[in-house]
Amino acid sequence: MAQTVRTLHAPVKALFSGTTLLIARNSLLGVILPLRMEAAGYPVALTGVVMAVYYMGLAFGGLYTKRVILRIGHIRAFSAFAALMAAVCLAYGFLSFQPHGSCCG
């Protein structure tokens, strides 16, 4: 019985590990982004709107994901979405979080 559980757990171990890392990093992004916006001097209301839209996109993305998984498969969909999320997180590093009116005042 122990051998059967071990053999059943092995194929999904990588998927569980990847999902855990994805959720942990997404949570950290939800903390870092508003802190960087606040440090740059953006209004609190704008930071709230940005974060609300971020999580609305996450919710609506969950509705669209089912079609993508059925079309290309769960492994390719997971890889594509993880790569997309990594690219977006890296793009935050290239953005300057400076309000538009701060350079001339």
C-alpha positions as CSV (number, residue, x, y, z in Angstrom):
1,M,0.0,0.0,0.0
2,A,2.8,2.4,0.8
3,Q,4.4,1.8,-2.5
4,T,1.2,2.6,-4.3
5,V,0.7,5.9,-2.5
6,R,4.3,6.9,-3.3
7,T,3.9,6.1,-7.0
8,L,0.7,8.0,-7.1
9,H,2.2,11.0,-5.4
10,A,5.3,11.2,-7.6
11,P,3.7,12.5,-10.8
12,V,1.8,15.3,-9.1
13,K,4.6,16.4,-6.8
14,A,6.1,18.8,-9.3
15,L,2.7,20.3,-10.1
16,F,2.0,20.8,-6.4
17,S,5.4,22.4,-5.9
18,G,5.0,24.7,-8.8
19,T,1.5,25.8,-7.8
20,T,2.7,26.4,-4.2
21,L,5.5,28.6,-5.5
22,L,3.2,30.4,-7.9
23,I,0.7,31.2,-5.1
24,A,3.5,32.4,-2.7
25,R,5.0,34.7,-5.3
26,N,1.6,36.1,-6.3
27,S,1.0,36.9,-2.7
28,L,4.3,38.7,-2.4
29,L,3.5,40.7,-5.5
30,G,0.3,41.7,-3.9
31,V,2.3,43.2,-1.0
32,I,5.2,44.7,-3.0
33,L,3.2,46.5,-5.7
34,P,1.2,48.8,-3.3
35,L,4.2,49.5,-1.2
36,R,6.2,50.6,-4.2
37,M,3.3,52.8,-5.3
38,E,3.0,54.4,-1.9
39,A,6.8,55.0,-1.8
40,A,6.5,56.7,-5.2
41,G,3.9,59.0,-3.9
42,Y,0.8,57.8,-5.7
43,P,-2.5,58.5,-4.0
44,V,-3.9,55.8,-1.8
45,A,-7.1,55.7,-3.9
46,L,-5.2,55.0,-7.1
47,T,-3.2,52.2,-5.4
48,G,-6.5,50.7,-4.2
49,V,-7.9,50.9,-7.8
50,V,-4.8,49.3,-9.3
51,M,-4.9,46.4,-6.8
52,A,-8.7,45.9,-7.2
53,V,-8.3,45.7,-11.0
54,Y,-5.3,43.3,-10.5
55,Y,-7.5,40.9,-8.5
56,M,-10.5,41.3,-10.8
57,G,-8.2,40.3,-13.6
58,L,-7.2,37.3,-11.6
59,A,-10.8,36.3,-11.0
60,F,-11.9,36.8,-14.6
61,G,-8.7,35.0,-15.8
62,G,-9.9,32.0,-13.8
63,L,-13.1,31.9,-15.9
64,Y,-11.2,32.0,-19.1
65,T,-8.6,29.5,-18.0
66,K,-10.9,26.6,-18.4
67,R,-11.2,27.1,-22.1
68,V,-7.4,27.4,-22.5
69,I,-6.8,24.2,-20.5
70,L,-9.3,22.3,-22.5
71,R,-7.8,23.5,-25.7
72,I,-4.0,23.0,-25.1
73,G,-3.9,20.8,-22.1
74,H,-3.1,21.4,-18.4
75,I,0.7,21.1,-18.6
76,R,1.1,23.5,-21.5
77,A,-1.4,25.9,-19.9
78,F,0.3,25.9,-16.6
79,S,3.7,26.5,-18.3
80,A,2.3,29.3,-20.4
81,F,0.6,31.1,-17.5
82,A,3.6,30.7,-15.2
83,A,5.8,32.2,-18.0
84,L,3.4,35.0,-18.5
85,M,3.2,35.8,-14.8
86,A,7.0,35.7,-14.6
87,A,7.3,38.1,-17.5
88,V,4.8,40.5,-16.0
89,C,6.6,40.4,-12.7
90,L,9.9,41.2,-14.4
91,A,8.3,44.0,-16.3
92,Y,7.5,45.7,-12.9
93,G,11.2,46.1,-12.5
94,F,11.5,48.1,-15.7
95,L,8.7,50.5,-14.8
96,S,9.6,53.7,-12.9
97,F,7.0,54.2,-10.3
98,Q,7.1,58.0,-10.5
99,P,3.9,60.1,-10.6
100,H,3.7,62.1,-13.9
101,G,3.5,65.5,-12.2
102,S,6.5,65.1,-9.8
103,C,9.4,65.9,-12.2
104,C,8.4,69.5,-12.8
105,G,7.3,70.7,-9.4
